[in-house]
Amino acid sequence: MDKPTEIGDMTREELDAELEKGWESMQNERLYSADEVDQELDEMMKDKRAVAESLFGCIPPDITLEEARAERLKKI
């Protein structure tokens, strides 16, 4: 599965192309269950969490990476 694309960083043409890819994927019956998507996203976040922990120290499980970054920047 490809890395998710951030919609806010896309041009209208890029968004249209991504939506078209999704439509074609559905037409070809390449569908994923919510559990499959959750599992893939969890795997991707593990990598990000490991990098963030190495940069910012231990990150409690109840805050986001963005919150941990903001906390760390306050201390610098």
N, C-alpha and C positions, 0 to 999 in steps of 0.2 A: 504494500500500500504506500502511495506517495505521501510525502510530508504535507500536512494541511496548509493551504494558502490563506494568508491574512487578507480578508476582503478589503479592509481599510487602506491597504497599500496598492490596490489594484486599480487600473484604469477601467473605464466602461468596457472597452474592447476585451481586456483580459478577463473581466467578470463574465462577459457574454461567452467567451471561449470556454471558461471553466464550467459554466452552466450547460453549455452544449455537450461537453465531455461527459458530464453527469447524466444528461438525458440519453446520450448514446449508450452509456454503460447500462442504464436501466433497460433500454430497448434490447440489449444483448443479454439481459438477465444476469448481469454481474452485480448481484445485490449482496449486502452485508447486513447481518443482524446487529441490533444495538449492542449485544454482548461482544461481538467481534470488533466493532468500532471501539467500544470501551477498552477492550484488551489492547488493541493497537495503540490507542492514546496513552494508556497506562505505561506501556513499554517506552514510548517516546518521552514521557515525563520523567521516567526513572533516569534517563540519560541527562536531562536538563537539571534534575535535582542533584545528581552527583556532581556536575560541574559547578552548580551554585554553591553546594556545600563546600567544595574545595576552595571556592573564592571567598565565600562569606562566613564560613564556619558552619556549625550545626544549625540546621533549620528545623524548628518545631513543626510537627505535622499539621498544625491547625492554622498556619498562615501560608499565604501564596508566595511564590518566588519574588513577585514584585514588591510585596510588603517586606520581605527579608532584605531585598536590595535597598529599599528606602531606609530601613533601620540601619543598615551598615553604612550607608552614605552619611547619615546623621552623625556617626561616630568619627568620621574622617575629618 
